[in-house]
Amino acid sequence: MLHAMLLKTYADIAKELGVAPGGEFRRAYHEMKKIPGCKLFLGDRPIQITIARAFQSLTVYELGQVLYHLTTTNPKPLDKEQLEKYKDRDFVQAQFEEITKDVPAFKKIFHVFVDERDKCLAYSLQECVRSVSKPRVLAVVGMGHVDGIVKYYGKMRQEDIVPLLFGP
C-alpha cells in the first residue's frame, strides 16, 4: 500500500510539472549514450528493501498511527508554485517538523527513506568512482539526498552498508 501511495504521489508531481515520472533518469541515460566509454551505474537501494525496512522499524502502534494518518488526511494536489517551495531546505525542514510533531513515527520512516539511502548512495558513488579508470562520474539523485551524500561520501565502508541491505 505504501509503495502504491508513493508511486501515485510521484506520478501526480510529475504530471503537475509536465514531465514523465523518472524522466530525469531516462534523459541521463540518453545523454550517457552520447559519451564514448561512459557506463551506466545504478546506485540506489531497491525500493522493496526500503519499504520493508521502513515498516519493520515501526511498532504495531506506530504503524497504525502512520496508516491512519495516510488514509485520513486528504492532501490537496500541489501546483508548480507549491512544489517550488520544496527546493528551499528551511521549508522542507519546517514541513518535516510539522508532520513528525503530529505523527512522531514518521521520523523513523524518513530515517529509512532518506538517511539510510544517503549512505547507500554515497557508498555506491564511492565504488563507482573507484571502478572507473578516469574518475569522472555524473550522478543523478534526488535533491533531498545531496546533503547526505556529501556528508557520507568517502566515509562509508562495505560493512556499514551491508546491514542496510536487509531487514533491521
C-alpha positions as semicolon CSV with decimal commas, in nm:
position;residue;x (nm);y (nm);z (nm)
1;M;0,000;0,000;0,000
2;L;0,280;0,242;0,091
3;H;0,457;0,161;-0,236
4;A;0,139;0,237;-0,433
5;M;0,091;0,564;-0,244
6;L;0,449;0,668;-0,316
7;L;0,412;0,587;-0,685
8;K;0,088;0,784;-0,706
9;T;0,243;1,085;-0,533
10;Y;0,544;1,075;-0,762
11;A;0,320;1,044;-1,070
12;D;0,099;1,334;-0,953
13;I;0,403;1,558;-0,903
14;A;0,546;1,462;-1,241
15;K;0,210;1,533;-1,405
16;E;0,187;1,876;-1,241
17;L;0,537;1,959;-1,359
18;G;0,461;1,829;-1,707
19;V;0,734;1,566;-1,702
20;A;0,731;1,188;-1,725
21;P;0,793;1,002;-1,397
22;G;1,162;0,908;-1,396
23;G;1,223;1,135;-1,693
24;E;1,543;1,271;-1,543
25;F;1,689;0,921;-1,538
26;R;1,585;0,849;-1,895
27;R;1,740;1,179;-2,004
28;A;2,063;1,095;-1,819
29;Y;2,069;0,755;-1,991
30;H;2,031;0,909;-2,338
31;E;2,300;1,169;-2,263
32;M;2,531;0,896;-2,133
33;K;2,493;0,706;-2,461
34;K;2,641;1,008;-2,643
35;I;2,965;0,988;-2,444
36;P;3,209;0,722;-2,566
37;G;3,302;0,475;-2,292
38;C;3,051;0,618;-2,045
39;K;2,890;0,350;-1,825
40;L;2,553;0,340;-1,653
41;F;2,569;0,265;-1,282
42;L;2,251;0,221;-1,078
43;G;2,340;0,301;-0,722
44;D;2,020;0,318;-0,518
45;R;1,890;0,052;-0,285
46;P;1,588;-0,139;-0,423
47;I;1,261;0,027;-0,318
48;Q;1,126;-0,303;-0,184
49;I;1,407;-0,315;0,073
50;T;1,349;0,047;0,171
51;I;0,976;-0,007;0,222
52;A;1,033;-0,331;0,417
53;R;1,289;-0,159;0,642
54;A;1,052;0,134;0,698
55;F;0,769;-0,096;0,806
56;Q;0,998;-0,311;1,019
57;S;1,131;-0,004;1,200
58;L;0,784;0,069;1,340
59;T;0,598;-0,085;1,630
60;V;0,245;-0,208;1,560
61;Y;0,108;0,104;1,731
62;E;0,329;0,334;1,523
63;L;0,232;0,154;1,204
64;G;-0,132;0,208;1,296
65;Q;-0,068;0,580;1,353
66;V;0,106;0,615;1,017
67;L;-0,159;0,423;0,824
68;Y;-0,436;0,618;0,997
69;H;-0,267;0,947;0,908
70;L;-0,206;0,843;0,547
71;T;-0,563;0,724;0,494
72;T;-0,748;1,004;0,676
73;T;-0,561;1,312;0,562
74;N;-0,662;1,433;0,223
75;P;-0,376;1,647;0,098
76;K;-0,458;1,884;-0,184
77;P;-0,261;1,832;-0,503
78;L;0,044;2,056;-0,519
79;D;0,073;2,307;-0,800
80;K;0,403;2,418;-0,954
81;E;0,433;2,715;-0,719
82;Q;0,389;2,496;-0,411
83;L;0,634;2,239;-0,547
84;E;0,895;2,514;-0,591
85;K;0,883;2,571;-0,214
86;Y;1,029;2,222;-0,165
87;K;1,357;2,343;-0,314
88;D;1,402;2,554;0,000
89;R;1,573;2,350;0,273
90;D;1,417;2,560;0,551
91;F;1,069;2,497;0,412
92;V;1,135;2,123;0,389
93;Q;1,268;2,121;0,747
94;A;0,956;2,304;0,870
95;Q;0,733;2,052;0,688
96;F;0,930;1,765;0,842
97;E;0,895;1,912;1,192
98;E;0,523;1,965;1,146
99;I;0,445;1,613;1,027
100;T;0,668;1,448;1,289
101;K;0,503;1,657;1,560
102;D;0,167;1,511;1,455
103;V;0,299;1,158;1,393
104;P;0,642;1,100;1,554
105;A;0,677;0,761;1,379
106;F;0,742;0,949;1,054
107;K;1,092;1,025;1,191
108;K;1,173;0,655;1,164
109;I;1,030;0,637;0,813
110;F;1,225;0,943;0,700
111;H;1,540;0,795;0,854
112;V;1,499;0,484;0,638
113;F;1,393;0,667;0,322
114;V;1,647;0,948;0,342
115;D;1,940;0,890;0,580
116;E;1,991;0,520;0,510
117;R;1,960;0,577;0,136
118;D;2,204;0,870;0,156
119;K;2,457;0,626;0,300
120;C;2,385;0,368;0,028
121;L;2,406;0,631;-0,247
122;A;2,732;0,774;-0,110
123;Y;2,885;0,427;-0,092
124;S;2,765;0,341;-0,443
125;L;2,919;0,660;-0,578
126;Q;3,246;0,587;-0,398
127;E;3,254;0,241;-0,556
128;C;3,162;0,377;-0,897
129;V;3,445;0,631;-0,887
130;R;3,685;0,363;-0,768
131;S;3,584;0,130;-1,053
132;V;3,646;0,364;-1,346
133;S;3,987;0,445;-1,488
134;K;3,912;0,815;-1,530
135;P;3,710;0,909;-1,224
136;R;3,456;1,139;-1,387
137;V;3,110;1,042;-1,276
138;L;2,774;1,208;-1,330
139;A;2,525;1,125;-1,057
140;V;2,153;1,186;-1,095
141;V;1,999;1,190;-0,747
142;G;1,702;1,348;-0,578
143;M;1,766;1,695;-0,442
144;G;1,681;1,575;-0,091
145;H;1,977;1,337;-0,098
146;V;2,254;1,579;-0,198
147;D;2,346;1,698;0,154
148;G;2,350;1,344;0,291
149;I;2,561;1,213;0,004
150;V;2,810;1,493;0,060
151;K;2,809;1,419;0,434
152;Y;2,876;1,046;0,391
153;Y;3,087;1,040;0,073
154;G;3,431;0,892;0,138
155;K;3,331;0,773;0,485
156;M;3,120;0,467;0,405
157;R;3,263;0,116;0,415
158;Q;3,112;-0,205;0,287
159;E;3,050;-0,323;0,643
160;D;2,846;-0,006;0,703
161;I;2,624;-0,074;0,403
162;V;2,561;-0,449;0,418
163;P;2,325;-0,423;0,720
164;L;2,121;-0,160;0,533
165;L;2,050;-0,404;0,252
166;F;1,848;-0,638;0,473
167;G;1,572;-0,607;0,730
168;P;1,655;-0,447;1,066
